């Protein structure tokens, strides 16, 4: 999921779970 041109949010969200996990914000260009 993109925040803006530089930053992205990455996470895992299996169908059986009620919330995501392994959430991280990453610099797309690094």
mmCIF entry with sequence, helices, sheets and N, C-alpha, C, O atoms, coordinates in Angstrom:
data_MODEL
# 
_entry.id   MODEL 
# 
_entity.id                         1 
_entity.type                       polymer 
_entity.pdbx_number_of_molecules   1 
# 
_entity_poly.entity_id                      1 
_entity_poly.type                           'polypeptide(L)' 
_entity_poly.nstd_linkage                   no 
_entity_poly.nstd_monomer                   no 
_entity_poly.pdbx_seq_one_letter_code       
;(UNK)(UNK)(UNK)(UNK)(UNK)(UNK)(UNK)(UNK)(UNK)(UNK)(UNK)(UNK)(UNK)(UNK)(UNK)(UNK)
(UNK)(UNK)(UNK)(UNK)(UNK)(UNK)(UNK)(UNK)(UNK)(UNK)(UNK)(UNK)(UNK)(UNK)
;
_entity_poly.pdbx_seq_one_letter_code_can   XXXXXXXXXXXXXXXXXXXXXXXXXXXXXX 
_entity_poly.pdbx_strand_id                 A 
# 
loop_
_entity_poly_seq.entity_id 
_entity_poly_seq.num 
_entity_poly_seq.mon_id 
_entity_poly_seq.hetero 
1 1  UNK n 
1 2  UNK n 
1 3  UNK n 
1 4  UNK n 
1 5  UNK n 
1 6  UNK n 
1 7  UNK n 
1 8  UNK n 
1 9  UNK n 
1 10 UNK n 
1 11 UNK n 
1 12 UNK n 
1 13 UNK n 
1 14 UNK n 
1 15 UNK n 
1 16 UNK n 
1 17 UNK n 
1 18 UNK n 
1 19 UNK n 
1 20 UNK n 
1 21 UNK n 
1 22 UNK n 
1 23 UNK n 
1 24 UNK n 
1 25 UNK n 
1 26 UNK n 
1 27 UNK n 
1 28 UNK n 
1 29 UNK n 
1 30 UNK n 
# 
_struct_asym.id          A 
_struct_asym.entity_id   1 
# 
_struct_sheet.id               AA1 
_struct_sheet.type             ? 
_struct_sheet.number_strands   2 
_struct_sheet.details          ? 
# 
_struct_sheet_order.sheet_id     AA1 
_struct_sheet_order.range_id_1   1 
_struct_sheet_order.range_id_2   2 
_struct_sheet_order.offset       ? 
_struct_sheet_order.sense        anti-parallel 
# 
loop_
_struct_sheet_range.sheet_id 
_struct_sheet_range.id 
_struct_sheet_range.beg_label_comp_id 
_struct_sheet_range.beg_label_asym_id 
_struct_sheet_range.beg_label_seq_id 
_struct_sheet_range.pdbx_beg_PDB_ins_code 
_struct_sheet_range.end_label_comp_id 
_struct_sheet_range.end_label_asym_id 
_struct_sheet_range.end_label_seq_id 
_struct_sheet_range.pdbx_end_PDB_ins_code 
_struct_sheet_range.beg_auth_comp_id 
_struct_sheet_range.beg_auth_asym_id 
_struct_sheet_range.beg_auth_seq_id 
_struct_sheet_range.end_auth_comp_id 
_struct_sheet_range.end_auth_asym_id 
_struct_sheet_range.end_auth_seq_id 
AA1 1 UNK A 7  ? UNK A 12 ? UNK A 7  UNK A 12 
AA1 2 UNK A 21 ? UNK A 27 ? UNK A 21 UNK A 27 
# 
loop_
_atom_site.group_PDB 
_atom_site.id 
_atom_site.type_symbol 
_atom_site.label_atom_id 
_atom_site.label_alt_id 
_atom_site.label_comp_id 
_atom_site.label_asym_id 
_atom_site.label_entity_id 
_atom_site.label_seq_id 
_atom_site.pdbx_PDB_ins_code 
_atom_site.Cartn_x 
_atom_site.Cartn_y 
_atom_site.Cartn_z 
_atom_site.occupancy 
_atom_site.B_iso_or_equiv 
_atom_site.pdbx_formal_charge 
_atom_site.auth_seq_id 
_atom_site.auth_comp_id 
_atom_site.auth_asym_id 
_atom_site.auth_atom_id 
_atom_site.pdbx_PDB_model_num 
ATOM 1   N N  . UNK A 1 1  ? 0.864  -1.171  0.000  1.00 0.00 ? 1  UNK A N  1 
ATOM 2   C CA . UNK A 1 1  ? 0.000  0.000   0.000  1.00 0.00 ? 1  UNK A CA 1 
ATOM 3   C C  . UNK A 1 1  ? 0.907  1.230   0.000  1.00 0.00 ? 1  UNK A C  1 
ATOM 4   O O  . UNK A 1 1  ? 1.840  1.316   0.799  1.00 0.00 ? 1  UNK A O  1 
ATOM 5   N N  . UNK A 1 2  ? 0.643  2.150   -0.867 1.00 0.00 ? 2  UNK A N  1 
ATOM 6   C CA . UNK A 1 2  ? 1.491  3.327   -0.998 1.00 0.00 ? 2  UNK A CA 1 
ATOM 7   C C  . UNK A 1 2  ? 1.010  4.441   -0.078 1.00 0.00 ? 2  UNK A C  1 
ATOM 8   O O  . UNK A 1 2  ? -0.188 4.708   0.010  1.00 0.00 ? 2  UNK A O  1 
ATOM 9   N N  . UNK A 1 3  ? 1.959  5.098   0.616  1.00 0.00 ? 3  UNK A N  1 
ATOM 10  C CA . UNK A 1 3  ? 1.655  6.285   1.423  1.00 0.00 ? 3  UNK A CA 1 
ATOM 11  C C  . UNK A 1 3  ? 1.791  7.523   0.537  1.00 0.00 ? 3  UNK A C  1 
ATOM 12  O O  . UNK A 1 3  ? 0.891  8.360   0.479  1.00 0.00 ? 3  UNK A O  1 
ATOM 13  N N  . UNK A 1 4  ? 2.927  7.626   -0.150 1.00 0.00 ? 4  UNK A N  1 
ATOM 14  C CA . UNK A 1 4  ? 3.179  8.694   -1.114 1.00 0.00 ? 4  UNK A CA 1 
ATOM 15  C C  . UNK A 1 4  ? 4.172  8.166   -2.144 1.00 0.00 ? 4  UNK A C  1 
ATOM 16  O O  . UNK A 1 4  ? 4.334  6.951   -2.253 1.00 0.00 ? 4  UNK A O  1 
ATOM 17  N N  . UNK A 1 5  ? 4.837  9.025   -2.895 1.00 0.00 ? 5  UNK A N  1 
ATOM 18  C CA . UNK A 1 5  ? 5.753  8.543   -3.937 1.00 0.00 ? 5  UNK A CA 1 
ATOM 19  C C  . UNK A 1 5  ? 6.940  7.776   -3.372 1.00 0.00 ? 5  UNK A C  1 
ATOM 20  O O  . UNK A 1 5  ? 7.508  6.932   -4.065 1.00 0.00 ? 5  UNK A O  1 
ATOM 21  N N  . UNK A 1 6  ? 7.327  8.047   -2.137 1.00 0.00 ? 6  UNK A N  1 
ATOM 22  C CA . UNK A 1 6  ? 8.529  7.424   -1.586 1.00 0.00 ? 6  UNK A CA 1 
ATOM 23  C C  . UNK A 1 6  ? 8.228  6.263   -0.648 1.00 0.00 ? 6  UNK A C  1 
ATOM 24  O O  . UNK A 1 6  ? 8.938  5.259   -0.684 1.00 0.00 ? 6  UNK A O  1 
ATOM 25  N N  . UNK A 1 7  ? 7.213  6.364   0.179  1.00 0.00 ? 7  UNK A N  1 
ATOM 26  C CA . UNK A 1 7  ? 7.002  5.407   1.260  1.00 0.00 ? 7  UNK A CA 1 
ATOM 27  C C  . UNK A 1 7  ? 5.895  4.410   0.960  1.00 0.00 ? 7  UNK A C  1 
ATOM 28  O O  . UNK A 1 7  ? 4.892  4.739   0.327  1.00 0.00 ? 7  UNK A O  1 
ATOM 29  N N  . UNK A 1 8  ? 6.101  3.169   1.435  1.00 0.00 ? 8  UNK A N  1 
ATOM 30  C CA . UNK A 1 8  ? 5.134  2.087   1.263  1.00 0.00 ? 8  UNK A CA 1 
ATOM 31  C C  . UNK A 1 8  ? 4.884  1.414   2.610  1.00 0.00 ? 8  UNK A C  1 
ATOM 32  O O  . UNK A 1 8  ? 5.787  1.313   3.441  1.00 0.00 ? 8  UNK A O  1 
ATOM 33  N N  . UNK A 1 9  ? 3.665  0.960   2.814  1.00 0.00 ? 9  UNK A N  1 
ATOM 34  C CA . UNK A 1 9  ? 3.343  0.118   3.965  1.00 0.00 ? 9  UNK A CA 1 
ATOM 35  C C  . UNK A 1 9  ? 3.226  -1.309  3.446  1.00 0.00 ? 9  UNK A C  1 
ATOM 36  O O  . UNK A 1 9  ? 2.501  -1.573  2.487  1.00 0.00 ? 9  UNK A O  1 
ATOM 37  N N  . UNK A 1 10 ? 3.943  -2.220  4.084  1.00 0.00 ? 10 UNK A N  1 
ATOM 38  C CA . UNK A 1 10 ? 3.883  -3.636  3.711  1.00 0.00 ? 10 UNK A CA 1 
ATOM 39  C C  . UNK A 1 10 ? 3.361  -4.415  4.909  1.00 0.00 ? 10 UNK A C  1 
ATOM 40  O O  . UNK A 1 10 ? 3.748  -4.148  6.047  1.00 0.00 ? 10 UNK A O  1 
ATOM 41  N N  . UNK A 1 11 ? 2.485  -5.375  4.653  1.00 0.00 ? 11 UNK A N  1 
ATOM 42  C CA . UNK A 1 11 ? 1.956  -6.185  5.744  1.00 0.00 ? 11 UNK A CA 1 
ATOM 43  C C  . UNK A 1 11 ? 1.393  -7.490  5.210  1.00 0.00 ? 11 UNK A C  1 
ATOM 44  O O  . UNK A 1 11 ? 1.139  -7.635  4.015  1.00 0.00 ? 11 UNK A O  1 
ATOM 45  N N  . UNK A 1 12 ? 1.206  -8.429  6.111  1.00 0.00 ? 12 UNK A N  1 
ATOM 46  C CA . UNK A 1 12 ? 0.542  -9.697  5.812  1.00 0.00 ? 12 UNK A CA 1 
ATOM 47  C C  . UNK A 1 12 ? -0.826 -9.663  6.463  1.00 0.00 ? 12 UNK A C  1 
ATOM 48  O O  . UNK A 1 12 ? -0.966 -9.246  7.613  1.00 0.00 ? 12 UNK A O  1 
ATOM 49  N N  . UNK A 1 13 ? -1.835 -10.103 5.726  1.00 0.00 ? 13 UNK A N  1 
ATOM 50  C CA . UNK A 1 13 ? -3.195 -10.130 6.270  1.00 0.00 ? 13 UNK A CA 1 
ATOM 51  C C  . UNK A 1 13 ? -3.926 -11.352 5.718  1.00 0.00 ? 13 UNK A C  1 
ATOM 52  O O  . UNK A 1 13 ? -4.659 -11.243 4.735  1.00 0.00 ? 13 UNK A O  1 
ATOM 53  N N  . UNK A 1 14 ? -3.734 -12.503 6.338  1.00 0.00 ? 14 UNK A N  1 
ATOM 54  C CA . UNK A 1 14 ? -4.432 -13.710 5.884  1.00 0.00 ? 14 UNK A CA 1 
ATOM 55  C C  . UNK A 1 14 ? -5.942 -13.572 6.055  1.00 0.00 ? 14 UNK A C  1 
ATOM 56  O O  . UNK A 1 14 ? -6.413 -12.847 6.931  1.00 0.00 ? 14 UNK A O  1 
ATOM 57  N N  . UNK A 1 15 ? -6.675 -14.253 5.233  1.00 0.00 ? 15 UNK A N  1 
ATOM 58  C CA . UNK A 1 15 ? -8.141 -14.169 5.267  1.00 0.00 ? 15 UNK A CA 1 
ATOM 59  C C  . UNK A 1 15 ? -8.727 -14.563 6.611  1.00 0.00 ? 15 UNK A C  1 
ATOM 60  O O  . UNK A 1 15 ? -9.740 -14.005 7.033  1.00 0.00 ? 15 UNK A O  1 
ATOM 61  N N  . UNK A 1 16 ? -8.102 -15.518 7.290  1.00 0.00 ? 16 UNK A N  1 
ATOM 62  C CA . UNK A 1 16 ? -8.654 -16.000 8.559  1.00 0.00 ? 16 UNK A CA 1 
ATOM 63  C C  . UNK A 1 16 ? -8.336 -15.091 9.751  1.00 0.00 ? 16 UNK A C  1 
ATOM 64  O O  . UNK A 1 16 ? -8.857 -15.309 10.845 1.00 0.00 ? 16 UNK A O  1 
ATOM 65  N N  . UNK A 1 17 ? -7.491 -14.082 9.554  1.00 0.00 ? 17 UNK A N  1 
ATOM 66  C CA . UNK A 1 17 ? -7.127 -13.179 10.647 1.00 0.00 ? 17 UNK A CA 1 
ATOM 67  C C  . UNK A 1 17 ? -8.010 -11.931 10.636 1.00 0.00 ? 17 UNK A C  1 
ATOM 68  O O  . UNK A 1 17 ? -8.501 -11.505 9.591  1.00 0.00 ? 17 UNK A O  1 
ATOM 69  N N  . UNK A 1 18 ? -8.197 -11.362 11.821 1.00 0.00 ? 18 UNK A N  1 
ATOM 70  C CA . UNK A 1 18 ? -9.023 -10.158 11.934 1.00 0.00 ? 18 UNK A CA 1 
ATOM 71  C C  . UNK A 1 18 ? -8.218 -8.871  11.774 1.00 0.00 ? 18 UNK A C  1 
ATOM 72  O O  . UNK A 1 18 ? -8.784 -7.786  11.647 1.00 0.00 ? 18 UNK A O  1 
ATOM 73  N N  . UNK A 1 19 ? -6.893 -9.005  11.782 1.00 0.00 ? 19 UNK A N  1 
ATOM 74  C CA . UNK A 1 19 ? -6.046 -7.827  11.628 1.00 0.00 ? 19 UNK A CA 1 
ATOM 75  C C  . UNK A 1 19 ? -4.726 -8.210  10.967 1.00 0.00 ? 19 UNK A C  1 
ATOM 76  O O  . UNK A 1 19 ? -4.336 -9.377  10.991 1.00 0.00 ? 19 UNK A O  1 
ATOM 77  N N  . UNK A 1 20 ? -4.036 -7.233  10.376 1.00 0.00 ? 20 UNK A N  1 
ATOM 78  C CA . UNK A 1 20 ? -2.760 -7.527  9.714  1.00 0.00 ? 20 UNK A CA 1 
ATOM 79  C C  . UNK A 1 20 ? -1.631 -7.735  10.720 1.00 0.00 ? 20 UNK A C  1 
ATOM 80  O O  . UNK A 1 20 ? -1.761 -7.392  11.895 1.00 0.00 ? 20 UNK A O  1 
ATOM 81  N N  . UNK A 1 21 ? -0.531 -8.296  10.247 1.00 0.00 ? 21 UNK A N  1 
ATOM 82  C CA . UNK A 1 21 ? 0.662  -8.449  11.073 1.00 0.00 ? 21 UNK A CA 1 
ATOM 83  C C  . UNK A 1 21 ? 1.887  -8.283  10.188 1.00 0.00 ? 21 UNK A C  1 
ATOM 84  O O  . UNK A 1 21 ? 1.763  -8.168  8.968  1.00 0.00 ? 21 UNK A O  1 
ATOM 85  N N  . UNK A 1 22 ? 3.079  -8.269  10.799 1.00 0.00 ? 22 UNK A N  1 
ATOM 86  C CA . UNK A 1 22 ? 4.333  -7.998  10.073 1.00 0.00 ? 22 UNK A CA 1 
ATOM 87  C C  . UNK A 1 22 ? 4.241  -6.676  9.314  1.00 0.00 ? 22 UNK A C  1 
ATOM 88  O O  . UNK A 1 22 ? 4.582  -6.603  8.134  1.00 0.00 ? 22 UNK A O  1 
ATOM 89  N N  . UNK A 1 23 ? 3.784  -5.653  9.991  1.00 0.00 ? 23 UNK A N  1 
ATOM 90  C CA . UNK A 1 23 ? 3.596  -4.343  9.359  1.00 0.00 ? 23 UNK A CA 1 
ATOM 91  C C  . UNK A 1 23 ? 4.917  -3.580  9.365  1.00 0.00 ? 23 UNK A C  1 
ATOM 92  O O  . UNK A 1 23 ? 5.600  -3.510  10.386 1.00 0.00 ? 23 UNK A O  1 
ATOM 93  N N  . UNK A 1 24 ? 5.264  -3.018  8.230  1.00 0.00 ? 24 UNK A N  1 
ATOM 94  C CA . UNK A 1 24 ? 6.460  -2.190  8.160  1.00 0.00 ? 24 UNK A CA 1 
ATOM 95  C C  . UNK A 1 24 ? 6.254  -1.071  7.148  1.00 0.00 ? 24 UNK A C  1 
ATOM 96  O O  . UNK A 1 24 ? 5.514  -1.216  6.175  1.00 0.00 ? 24 UNK A O  1 
ATOM 97  N N  . UNK A 1 25 ? 6.925  0.043   7.403  1.00 0.00 ? 25 UNK A N  1 
ATOM 98  C CA . UNK A 1 25 ? 6.935  1.170   6.468  1.00 0.00 ? 25 UNK A CA 1 
ATOM 99  C C  . UNK A 1 25 ? 8.326  1.195   5.852  1.00 0.00 ? 25 UNK A C  1 
ATOM 100 O O  . UNK A 1 25 ? 9.323  1.233   6.572  1.00 0.00 ? 25 UNK A O  1 
ATOM 101 N N  . UNK A 1 26 ? 8.399  1.175   4.534  1.00 0.00 ? 26 UNK A N  1 
ATOM 102 C CA . UNK A 1 26 ? 9.690  1.079   3.859  1.00 0.00 ? 26 UNK A CA 1 
ATOM 103 C C  . UNK A 1 26 ? 9.887  2.220   2.870  1.00 0.00 ? 26 UNK A C  1 
ATOM 104 O O  . UNK A 1 26 ? 8.935  2.768   2.316  1.00 0.00 ? 26 UNK A O  1 
ATOM 105 N N  . UNK A 1 27 ? 11.153 2.554   2.671  1.00 0.00 ? 27 UNK A N  1 
ATOM 106 C CA . UNK A 1 27 ? 11.540 3.550   1.678  1.00 0.00 ? 27 UNK A CA 1 
ATOM 107 C C  . UNK A 1 27 ? 11.611 2.842   0.333  1.00 0.00 ? 27 UNK A C  1 
ATOM 108 O O  . UNK A 1 27 ? 12.479 1.994   0.125  1.00 0.00 ? 27 UNK A O  1 
ATOM 109 N N  . UNK A 1 28 ? 10.729 3.174   -0.561 1.00 0.00 ? 28 UNK A N  1 
ATOM 110 C CA . UNK A 1 28 ? 10.586 2.479   -1.837 1.00 0.00 ? 28 UNK A CA 1 
ATOM 111 C C  . UNK A 1 28 ? 11.844 2.572   -2.696 1.00 0.00 ? 28 UNK A C  1 
ATOM 112 O O  . UNK A 1 28 ? 12.114 1.656   -3.473 1.00 0.00 ? 28 UNK A O  1 
ATOM 113 N N  . UNK A 1 29 ? 12.611 3.637   -2.582 1.00 0.00 ? 29 UNK A N  1 
ATOM 114 C CA . UNK A 1 29 ? 13.755 3.868   -3.459 1.00 0.00 ? 29 UNK A CA 1 
ATOM 115 C C  . UNK A 1 29 ? 15.096 3.519   -2.844 1.00 0.00 ? 29 UNK A C  1 
ATOM 116 O O  . UNK A 1 29 ? 16.130 3.797   -3.450 1.00 0.00 ? 29 UNK A O  1 
ATOM 117 N N  . UNK A 1 30 ? 15.117 2.926   -1.672 1.00 0.00 ? 30 UNK A N  1 
ATOM 118 C CA . UNK A 1 30 ? 16.424 2.588   -1.082 1.00 0.00 ? 30 UNK A CA 1 
ATOM 119 C C  . UNK A 1 30 ? 16.835 1.177   -1.402 1.00 0.00 ? 30 UNK A C  1 
ATOM 120 O O  . UNK A 1 30 ? 17.905 0.736   -0.983 1.00 0.00 ? 30 UNK A O  1 
# 
